[in-house]
Amino acid sequence: MKKKDIYLVCLSAILFSAGFPPSPLGFVAYISLVPLLMALENKSPGPSFAIGYLFGLISNTLLLFWVGWATIGGTIAALVLLCLYTAFLCWFYSFIQKKWQRWAVFSFPFLWVAMEYARSLTEMSFPWLNLAYTQSYYLKLIQYASLWGNYAVSFWILLLNLLVYLFLRRKTGWKTATILFALLLILPYIYGTWAMSGKIDGKQIKIALLQGNMEPEIKWNQDLLDYNMQTYIDMSKAAAKESVDFIIWPETAAPCYLAGEEVYLEKVQRTCDQLNIPLLVGTDDYLVAADGSIQYYNSAFLFTPHSSRPEVYNKIRLVPFSEKLPYDEYLGITKRIQLGQSDFSSGKEYTIFQIPQGKFAVLICFESVYPALVRQFVNRGINFLVNITNDGWFGKTHGPFQHARIAVFRAIENRMAIARCANTGISMFVDPYGRVTQPTRLYTRDMVIGSIPLKESAGAGWNAKTFYARYGDWFAQACLLIAFAVTLAAVVRKSTSA
């Protein structure tokens, strides 16, 4: 790899990374991939693979370094594996260049979106850095995510990069490039302005988000279990004085197997009965299988007044190499070696909870990055979404901010409000257009009280089921199909020519 190519890749990775939250520089994404395209010009597959891997290594390190606060092994695995996505993207692009030459650049947006979509499909998936998420502060520019999903926003950014690249390489005139660039900004803005002018009316639910701010060394100290539990019980009692309809505790707010801790289980139920308010509690759970093996779950318990036992949701999408070793049900590694946290089982049920005000689904932590999973819940007739998380593992880094802003897209895609409760922050409410209200500060104990609208299953305006909710990731799937067809044509032509 030439020095010039290294400089271009480094510049591209730095610009790419600069656009993600908490940075307000999302507009940098519009030019961030131009240097990468320049570095890939007329490259054979080997150097292209190296260029893609280097880009991934730099950008993933800059954006995901905070994973190391929780697990060094997970960080190394993430960096090694995630870099392969951009490496293979560039490798495939090199084949297309040989076939289509100057027209090959038009395949790049399809290849990139196909890569993002593929990155969400396996048990090793970590679709955290989709290009669309650089735009989460620009709400009027991303409202069409309700039609085609966040992948369409990524595609739009790639088109902007493509125009800049074509202009710099003198493959299009400045007038044409300027007009098209302006149109690509103006048209989404006009649509977004129109979409956001809609009035949000109808029923609402008043919710209390309890941000207990329990740092890991306190949360997981079993000698302090009573302190942990009593803190949230006291906060719940304080919230009840505000006449709320629903109280939410964050992920693993009860840092134990609550179903097996009868004293604390009864204490939480008694609190729920006394307050006469439903409580959602994050905790761990386990199940003894017929063969005697034990399956552990990251769960959410819904306590309703005067019920005998709480309802349970077990997290479906687990964090690879942190909560679960990918495909371990086939490999059986954790049966032979004790790996601690990396030993959870995936839940199987798309549990829908119901309280007097309406139906809701819970996204536990990492699940909020999966639009297809969220859509599965939405299409089961819920009225609002809840996201509980514990980002205390990641310190005062970019991680909690990136995670929080991803929720903006899930709200827009489905035109559904989200109540987000985080142990150490950021807790907040998100309306159906992605507007964030009452975001908390990191590492502060806080109680956030607010109201969010309830989506009616058969309504008009914002209440209507979105195109995305109806048809899902068809746009990304179409990009995947086109990318496959173009790459296959290039490979076949190369083989035939040889």
For each residue, the residues with C-beta under 8 A, 3 or more apart:
1: 5 6 47 50 51 54
2: 5 6
3: 6 7
4: 7 8 39
5: 1 2 8 9 39 47 51
6: 1 2 3 9 10 54
7: 3 4 10 11
8: 4 5 11 12 35 36 38 39
9: 5 6 12 13 35 36 39 51 54 55 58
10: 6 7 13 14 54 58
11: 7 8 14 15 35
12: 8 9 15 16 32 33 34 35 36 39 55
13: 9 10 16 17 36 54 55 58 59 62
14: 10 11 17 18 58 62
15: 11 12 18 19 28 29 31 32 35
16: 12 13 19 29 32 33 55 59 131
17: 13 14 20 58 59 62 63
18: 14 15 23 25 28 32
19: 15 16 23 25 26 27 28 29 32 134
20: 17 23 63 129 133 134 398 402
21: 133 136 137 398 401 402 404 405
22: 398 401 402 405
23: 18 19 20 26
24: 137
25: 18 19 28
26: 19 23 29 134 135 136 137 138
27: 19 30
28: 15 18 19 25 31 32 134
29: 15 16 19 26 32 131 134 135 157
30: 27 157 160 161 164
31: 15 28 34 160 161 164
32: 12 15 16 18 19 28 29 35 161
33: 12 16 36 37 108 112 158 161
34: 12 31 37 38 161 164 165 168
35: 8 9 11 12 15 32 38 39
36: 8 9 12 13 33 39 40 51 55 90
37: 33 34 40 41 105 108 161 162 165
38: 8 34 35 41 165 168 169
39: 4 5 8 9 12 35 36 43 51
40: 36 37 43 48 51 90 93 94 97
41: 37 38 97
42: 97
43: 39 40 47 48 51 90 94 97
44: 47 48 94
45: 48 49 91 94 95
46: 49 50
47: 1 5 43 44 50 51 94
48: 40 43 44 45 51 52 90 91 93 94
49: 45 46 52 53 87 88 90 91 94
50: 1 46 47 53 54 87
51: 1 5 9 36 39 40 43 47 48 54 55 90
52: 48 49 55 56 83 86 87 88 89 90 91
53: 49 50 56 57 83 84 86 87
54: 1 6 9 10 13 50 51 57 58
55: 9 12 13 16 36 51 52 58 59 86 90
56: 52 53 59 60 82 83 84 85 86 87
57: 53 54 60 61 79 83
58: 9 10 13 14 17 54 55 61 62
59: 13 16 17 55 56 62 63 86 129
60: 56 57 63 64 78 79 82 83 129
61: 57 58 64 65 79
62: 13 14 17 58 59 65
63: 17 20 59 60 128 129 398 402
64: 60 61 67 75 78 79 82 128 129 399
65: 61 62 68 75 397
66: 69 394 395 397 398 399
67: 64 70 71 74 75 78 394 399
68: 65 71 72 75
69: 66 393 394 395 397 399
70: 67 74 322 393 394
71: 67 68 74 75 321 322 341
72: 68 75 76
73: 76 77 321
74: 67 70 71 77 78 319 320 321 322
75: 64 65 67 68 71 72 78 79
76: 72 73 79 80
77: 73 74 80 81 320 321
78: 60 64 67 74 75 81 82 126 320 321
79: 57 60 61 64 75 76 82 83
80: 76 77 83 84
81: 77 78 84 124
82: 56 60 64 78 79 85 119 126
83: 52 53 56 57 60 79 80 86 87
84: 53 56 80 81 87 88
85: 56 82 88 89 115 118 119
86: 52 53 55 56 59 83 89 90 115
87: 49 50 52 53 56 83 84 90 91
88: 49 52 84 85 91 92 115
89: 52 85 86 92 93 111 112 115
90: 36 40 43 48 49 51 52 55 86 87 93 94
91: 45 48 49 52 87 88 94 95
92: 88 89 95 96 111 483 487
93: 40 48 89 90 96 97 104 107 108 111
94: 40 43 44 45 47 48 49 90 91 97 98
95: 45 91 92 98 99 487 490 491 494
96: 92 93 99 100 104 107 111 486 487 490
97: 40 41 42 43 93 94 100 101 104
98: 94 95 101 490 494
99: 95 96 104 489 490 493 494
100: 96 97 103 104 107 486 490
101: 97 98 104
102: 105 171
103: 100 106 107
104: 93 96 97 99 100 101 107 108
105: 37 102 108 162 165 166
106: 103 109 162
107: 93 96 100 103 104 110 111 482 483 486 487
108: 33 37 93 104 105 111 112 158 162
109: 106 112 113 155 158 159 162 479
110: 107 113 114 155 479 482 483 486
111: 89 92 93 96 107 108 114 115 483 487
112: 33 89 108 109 115 116 131 154 155 158
113: 109 110 116 117 151 154 155 158 475 476 479 480 483
114: 110 111 117 118 476 479 480 482 483 484
115: 85 86 88 89 111 112 118 119
116: 112 113 119 120 127 130 131 151 154 476
117: 113 114 120 121 151 473 476 477 479 480
118: 85 114 115 121 480
119: 82 85 115 116 125 126 127
120: 116 117 125 127 370 371 372
121: 117 118 125
122: 125 326
123: 320 324 326 327
124: 81 320 326
125: 119 120 121 122 320
126: 78 82 119 320
127: 116 119 120 130 369 370
128: 63 64 133 369 402 406
129: 20 59 60 63 64 133
130: 116 127 133 150 151 154
131: 16 29 112 116 134 153 154 157 158
132: 135 142 145 150 151 152 153 154 157 409
133: 20 21 128 129 130 136 150 402 405 406 409
134: 19 20 26 28 29 131 157
135: 26 29 132 138 141 142 153 157
136: 21 26 133 142 405 406 408 409 434
137: 21 24 26 405
138: 26 135 141 142
139: 142 143 192 196 408 412 433 434 435
140: 143 188 189 192 193 196
141: 135 138 185 188 189 192
142: 132 135 136 138 139 145 153 188 192 409 412 434
143: 139 140 146 188 191 192 195 196 412 433 434
144: 147 148 152 153 188 191 192
145: 132 142 148 149 150 152 153 409 412 413 468
146: 143 195 412 413 414 415 466 467 468
147: 144 152 466 467 468
148: 144 145 151 152 467 468 474 475
149: 145 152 371 413 468 472 473 475 476
150: 130 132 133 145 153 154 371 409 413
151: 113 116 117 130 132 148 154 155 473 475 476 479
152: 132 144 145 147 148 149 155 156 475
153: 131 132 135 142 144 145 150 156 157 409
154: 112 113 116 130 131 132 150 151 157 158
155: 109 110 112 113 151 152 158 159 475 479
156: 152 153 159 160 184 188
157: 29 30 131 132 134 135 153 154 160 161
158: 33 108 109 112 113 131 154 155 161 162
159: 109 155 156 162 163 184
160: 30 31 156 157 163 164 181 184 185
161: 30 31 32 33 34 37 157 158 164 165
162: 37 105 106 108 109 158 159 165 166
163: 159 160 166 167 172 177 180 181 184
164: 30 31 34 160 161 167 168 177 181
165: 34 37 38 105 161 162 168 169
166: 105 162 163 169 171 172 177
167: 163 164 170 171 172 173 174 177
168: 34 38 164 165
169: 38 165 166
170: 167
171: 102 166 167
172: 163 166 167 176 177
173: 167 176 177
174: 167 177 178
175: 178 179
176: 172 173 179 180
177: 163 164 166 167 172 173 174 180 181
178: 174 175 181 182
179: 175 176 182 183
180: 163 176 177 183 184
181: 160 163 164 177 178 184 185
182: 178 179 185 186
183: 179 180 186 187
184: 156 159 160 163 180 181 187 188
185: 141 160 181 182 188 189
186: 182 183 189 190
187: 183 184 190 191
188: 140 141 142 143 144 156 184 185 191 192
189: 140 141 185 186 192 193
190: 186 187 193 194
191: 143 144 187 188 194 195
192: 139 140 141 142 143 144 188 189 195 196
193: 140 189 190 196 197
194: 190 191 197
195: 143 146 191 192 198 433
196: 139 140 143 192 193 433
197: 193 194
198: 195 433 461 462
199: 461
200: 431 432 433 453 462
201: 453
202: 453 454 456 459 463
203: 357 358 453 454 456
204: 451 452 453 454
205: 245 246 357 358 383 384 451 452 454
206: 242 243 244 245 246 449 450 451
207: 244 245 246 247 248 419 429 449 450 451 452
208: 236 239 242 244 246 247 248 447 448 449
209: 248 419 420 421 427 428 429 447 448 449 450
210: 232 235 236 239 247 248 249 250 253 421 447
211: 250 421 422 423 424 425 427 440 444 445 446 447 448
212: 228 231 232 235 249 250 253 423 445
213: 392 423 424 425 443 444 445 446
214: 218 219 228 231 253 255 392 423 424
215: 218 219 392 424 443
216: 219 220 392 393
217: 220 221
218: 214 215 221 224 227 228
219: 214 215 216 224 228 252 255 390 392 423
220: 216 217 255
221: 217 218 224 225
222: 225 256
223:
224: 218 219 221 227 228
225: 221 222 228 229 255 256 264
226: 229 230
227: 218 224 230 231
228: 212 214 218 219 224 225 231 232 253 254 255
229: 225 226 232 233 254 264 267 268
230: 226 227 233 234
231: 212 214 227 228 234 235
232: 210 212 228 229 235 236 249 253 254 281
233: 229 230 236 237 267 268 271
234: 230 231 237 238
235: 210 212 231 232 238 239 447
236: 208 210 232 233 239 240 247 249 271 275 277 279
237: 233 234 240 241 271 275
238: 234 235 241 242 447
239: 208 210 235 236 242 244 247 277 447 449
240: 236 237 243 244 247 275 277
241: 237 238
242: 206 208 238 239 449
243: 206 240
244: 206 207 208 239 240 247 277 449
245: 205 206 207 277 278 355 356 357
246: 205 206 207 208 277 278 280 355 357
247: 207 208 210 236 239 240 244 275 277 278 279 280
248: 207 208 209 210 279 280 386 388 419 421
249: 210 212 232 236 253 254 279 280 281 282 388 421
250: 210 211 212 253 282 388 389 390 421 422 423 427
251: 282 298 300 364 365 388 389 390 422 423
252: 219 255 282 283 284 298 390 423
253: 210 212 214 228 232 249 250 281 282 283 388 423
254: 228 229 232 249 258 261 264 268 281 282 283 301
255: 214 219 220 225 228 252 283 284
256: 222 225 260 261 264 283 284
257: 260 261 283 284 285 286
258: 254 261 264 265 268 281 283 284 285 301
259: 265 283 285 286 301 310 312
260: 256 257 286
261: 254 256 257 258 264 265
262: 265 266
263: 266 267
264: 225 229 254 256 258 261 267 268
265: 258 259 261 262 268 269 310
266: 262 263 269 270
267: 229 233 263 264 270 271
268: 229 233 254 258 264 265 271 272 279 281 303 310
269: 265 266 272 273 303 307 310
270: 266 267 273 274
271: 233 236 237 267 268 274 275 279
272: 268 269 275 276 277 278 279 303 304 305
273: 269 270 276 305 306
274: 270 271
275: 236 237 240 247 271 272 279 305
276: 272 273 305
277: 236 239 240 244 245 246 247 272 305
278: 245 246 247 272 302 303 304 305 355 356
279: 236 247 248 249 268 271 272 275 302 303
280: 246 247 248 249 300 301 302 303 353 362 386 388
281: 232 249 253 254 258 268 300 301 302 303 310
282: 249 250 251 252 253 254 299 300 301 364 388 390
283: 252 253 254 255 256 257 258 259 299 300 301
284: 252 255 256 257 258 296 297 298 299
285: 257 258 259 296 297 299 301 312 314
286: 257 259 260 294 295 296 297
287: 294 295 297
288: 292 293 294 295
289: 292 293 294 295
290:
291:
292: 288 289
293: 288 289 335
294: 286 287 288 289
295: 286 287 288 289 345
296: 284 285 286 343 344 345
297: 284 285 286 287 314 315 344 345 347
298: 251 252 284 314 315 318 323 344 364 365
299: 282 283 284 285 312 313 314 315 347 364
300: 251 280 281 282 283 312 313 315 362 364 388
301: 254 258 259 280 281 282 283 285 310 311 312
302: 278 279 280 281 310 311 312 313 353 355
303: 268 269 272 278 279 280 281 307 310
304: 272 278 307 310 311 355
305: 272 273 275 276 277 278
306: 273
307: 269 303 304 310
308:
309:
310: 259 265 268 269 281 301 302 303 304 307
311: 301 302 304 351 353
312: 259 285 299 300 301 302 351
313: 299 300 302 347 349 351 353 361 362 364
314: 285 297 298 299 345 346 347 348 349 351
315: 297 298 299 300 318 323 344 346 347 364 365 367
316: 346 347 348 350 367 373
317: 346 366 367 370 373
318: 298 315 322 323 324 344 346 366
319: 74 322 323 324 365 366
320: 74 77 78 123 124 125 126 323 324 325 326
321: 71 73 74 77 78 324 325 326 342
322: 70 71 74 318 319 341 342
323: 298 315 318 319 320 341 342 344 366
324: 123 318 319 320 321 328 342 343 344 345 346
325: 320 321 328 331 333 334 339 342
326: 122 123 124 320 321
327: 123 330 331
328: 324 325 331 332 333 334
329: 332
330: 327
331: 325 327 328
332: 328 329 335 336
333: 325 328 336 337 339
334: 325 328 337 338 339 342 343
335: 293 332
336: 332 333
337: 333 334
338: 334 343
339: 325 333 334 342 343
340: 343
341: 71 322 323 344
342: 321 322 323 324 325 334 339
343: 296 324 334 338 339 340
344: 296 297 298 315 318 323 324 341
345: 295 296 297 314 324
346: 314 315 316 317 318 324
347: 297 299 313 314 315 316 351
348: 314 316
349: 313 314
350: 316 361 376 377 380
351: 311 312 313 314 347 361 362
352: 359 360 361 377 380 381 382
353: 280 302 311 313 359 360 361 362
354: 358 359 360
355: 245 246 278 302 304 358 360
356: 245 278
357: 203 205 245 246 383 454
358: 203 205 354 355 382 383 384 454
359: 352 353 354 381 382 383
360: 352 353 354 355 382 383 384 385 386
361: 313 350 351 352 353 377 378 380 382 385 386
362: 280 300 313 351 353 386 387 388
363: 367 368 373 374 377 385 386 387 388 410
364: 251 282 298 299 300 313 315 367 387 388 389
365: 251 298 315 319 368 387 388 389 390 391 403
366: 317 318 319 323 369
367: 315 316 317 363 364 370 373 374 387
368: 363 365 374 387 389 403 406 407 410
369: 127 128 366 403 406
370: 120 127 317 367 373 374
371: 120 149 150 374 375 409 410 413 468 473
372: 120 375 376 472 473
373: 316 317 363 367 370 376 377
374: 363 367 368 370 371 377 378 385 410 413 414
375: 371 372 378 379 413 414 468 469 472
376: 350 372 373 379 380
377: 350 352 361 363 373 374 380 382 385
378: 361 374 375 382 385 414 416 469
379: 375 376 465 469
380: 350 352 361 376 377
381: 352 359 457
382: 352 358 359 360 361 377 378 385 416 455
383: 205 357 358 359 360 454 455 456 457
384: 205 358 360 416 417 418 419 452 453 454 455
385: 360 361 363 374 377 378 382 410 411 414 416 417 418 419
386: 248 280 360 361 362 363 418 419 420 421
387: 362 363 364 365 367 368 407 418 419 420 421
388: 248 249 250 251 253 280 282 300 362 363 364 365 420 421 422
389: 250 251 364 365 368 403 420 421 422 423
390: 219 250 251 252 282 365 393 422 423 424
391: 365 394 399 400 403 422 423 424 425 426
392: 213 214 215 216 219 423 424
393: 69 70 216 390
394: 66 67 69 70 391 397 399 400
395: 66 69 399
396: 442 443
397: 65 66 69 394 400
398: 20 21 22 63 66 401 402
399: 64 66 67 69 391 394 395 402 403
400: 391 394 397 403 404 422 424 425 426 442
401: 21 22 398 404 405 426
402: 20 21 22 63 128 133 398 399 405 406
403: 365 368 369 389 391 399 400 406 407 426
404: 21 400 401 407 420 422 426 428 436 439
405: 21 22 133 136 137 401 402 408
406: 128 133 136 368 369 402 403 409 410
407: 368 387 403 404 410 411 418 420 428 430
408: 136 139 405 411 412 430 434 436
409: 132 133 136 142 145 150 153 371 406 412 413 434
410: 363 368 371 374 385 406 407 413 414 416 418
411: 385 407 408 414 415 416 417 418 430 431 432 433 434
412: 139 142 143 145 146 408 409 415 432 433 434
413: 145 146 149 150 371 374 375 409 410 466 468 469
414: 146 374 375 378 385 410 411 432 466 468 469
415: 146 411 412 432 433 455 462 463 464 466 469
416: 378 382 384 385 410 411 432 455
417: 384 385 411 429 430 431 432 452 453 454 455
418: 384 385 386 387 407 410 411 429 430 452
419: 207 209 248 384 385 386 387 429 452
420: 209 386 387 388 389 404 407 426 427 428 429 430
421: 209 210 211 248 249 250 386 387 388 389 427
422: 211 250 251 388 389 390 391 400 404 425 426 427 440
423: 211 212 213 214 219 250 251 252 253 389 390 391 392
424: 211 213 214 215 390 391 392 400 442 443
425: 211 213 391 400 422 440 441 442 443 444 446
426: 391 400 401 403 404 420 422 439 440 441 442
427: 209 211 250 420 421 422 438 439 440 446 448
428: 209 404 407 420 436 437 438 439 440 448
429: 207 209 417 418 419 420 436 437 438 448 450 452
430: 407 408 411 417 418 420 434 435 436 437
431: 200 411 417 434 435 437 452 453
432: 200 411 412 414 415 416 417 453 455 462
433: 139 143 195 196 198 200 411 412 415 462
434: 136 139 142 143 408 409 411 412 430 431
435: 139 430 431
436: 404 408 428 429 430 439
437: 428 429 430 431 450
438: 427 428 429 448 450
439: 404 426 427 428 436
440: 211 422 425 426 427 428 444 446 448
441: 425 426 444 446
442: 396 400 424 425 426
443: 213 215 396 424 425
444: 211 213 425 440 441
445: 211 212 213
446: 211 213 425 427 440 441
447: 208 209 210 211 235 238 239
448: 208 209 211 427 428 429 438 440
449: 206 207 208 209 239 242 244
450: 206 207 209 429 437 438
451: 204 205 206 207
452: 204 205 207 384 417 418 419 429 431
453: 200 201 202 203 204 384 417 431 432 462
454: 202 203 204 205 357 358 383 384 417
455: 382 383 384 415 416 417 432 459 462 463
456: 202 203 383 459 463
457: 381 383
458: 463
459: 202 455 456 462 463 464
460: 463 464
461: 198 199 464
462: 198 200 415 432 433 453 455 459
463: 202 415 455 456 458 459 460
464: 415 459 460 461
465: 379 469 470
466: 146 147 413 414 415 469 470
467: 146 147 148 470 471
468: 145 146 147 148 149 371 375 413 414 471 472
469: 375 378 379 413 414 415 465 466 472
470: 465 466 467
471: 467 468 474
472: 149 372 375 468 469
473: 117 149 151 371 372 476 477
474: 148 471 477 478
475: 113 148 149 151 152 155 478 479
476: 113 114 116 117 149 151 473 479 480
477: 117 473 474 480 481
478: 474 475 481 482
479: 109 110 113 114 117 151 155 475 476 482 483
480: 113 114 117 118 476 477 483 484
481: 477 478 484 485
482: 107 110 114 478 479 485 486
483: 92 107 110 111 113 114 479 480 486 487
484: 114 480 481 487 488
485: 481 482 488 489
486: 96 100 107 110 482 483 489 490
487: 92 95 96 107 111 483 484 490 491
488: 484 485 491 492
489: 99 485 486 492 493
490: 95 96 98 99 100 486 487 493 494
491: 95 487 488 494 495
492: 488 489 495 496
493: 99 489 490 496 497
494: 95 98 99 490 491 497 498
495: 491 492 498
496: 492 493
497: 493 494
498: 494 495
